């Protein structure tokens, strides 16, 4: 599935970006950043937040499509009488 592969790339990029920023954030908190490093980190945070917002919106839409497709399959199965609820044995 091409869409699944794109979702994996999106999640990988979010994970990678968050990990990269975590190191910079720790340096900021420990006051180990020069002025230039601070500006660079600020730019990277801005870029990551923009990407994360777009990525989260995209991922949300795709997950909604998956859930709606699953609901459609279940509804169709119920209509066709294929869906049976197993009763626990006494």
Helices and strands as residue ranges (DSSP letters): H 2-29, H 35-79
